Amino acid sequence: MTSTTDNISCETHSKVIFNLKPHAVFYFSSPLLWKQWKQHFCQYMSVSGYMDKTDNEKIDILLYDLGEKAEELWTHFTPHLTMQGAEIVDEFINSLHTLADTCDYGLLRHKHIRDRIVVGMKDKKISEQSQLQSSLSLDETILVAKQLEMQSQ
């Protein structure tokens, strides 16, 4: 004879809501731990059912799990990754340099800034023309962006 607890059907199990907690603290200063943290976070998202959420909801879950520092970085970086409103090339480039000061890009600093300039231009025609010239240095990219901006005015 089986007990009542032994007779729990699969249907009953599928209705059980797990009270899962996000993975451990994310250490921004320990890049060697990031891969493991990501793996655990992906498992958490999967078993919690959050993978079916919208992209914005997933971003909110990630930021919540990462903590205040991630939220601060997200709100600081996100608006400045592309040119905004009436922002001119010089302002955009200055913003990118300021943001890059907070990153540890090392030798790739100029490459990352150059790439952000190229893909972040509000004028998609300028962006496309700049993308075709992948061998440009940061200084050459800035010069081209300013020239193209002047031509489009």
Residue, then its C-alpha position, 0 to 999 in steps of 0.5 A: m500500500t502506498s502512502t498519500t505522499d507516494n501517490i503525488s502525480c506528475e500533474t501535481h508536481s508541475k503545479v508546484i511553484f519553486n521558491l528559488k533564490p538567485h545565485a550568489v553575489f556577483y563579484f565585479s572585480s573577479p572576472l575568473l568567477w564570471k563564467q561560473w556565475k553566468q552558468h548558474f544564473c542561466q540555470y536559475m533562469s531556466v528552472s524558475g521559468y523566467m526564460d519565457k519572460t520578455d527581454n526587458e523583464k529578463i534584463d530587470i531580473l539580471l540587474y536585480d540579481l547583480g545588485e545596485k552596482a549593475e543597475e548604476l552601470w546600466t543606467h549610466f551606460t545605456p543612454h550613452l551607447t548611441m547618439q541622443g537627440a540633438e547631440i553632436v559628434d563631439e559631445f557623443i565622443n566625449s561621452l564615450h571617452t568618459l564612459a571608457d574611463t570607468c572601464d578596464y579596456g586596456l590596450l583595446r580602449h581605442k578600438h572599443i571607442r572607435d566601434r561605439i562611434v561607428v555603430g552609435m551614430k544617430d545618422k545611420k548613413i554615416s554609421e554605414q559609411s564608417q562601418l565600411q572602413s574597418s581599418l580606420s584608427l580612432d583618430e581617423t574615425i573621429l575625423v570621418a564622423k565629423q566630416l560626414e556630420m558637417q556634410s549632412q548639415 
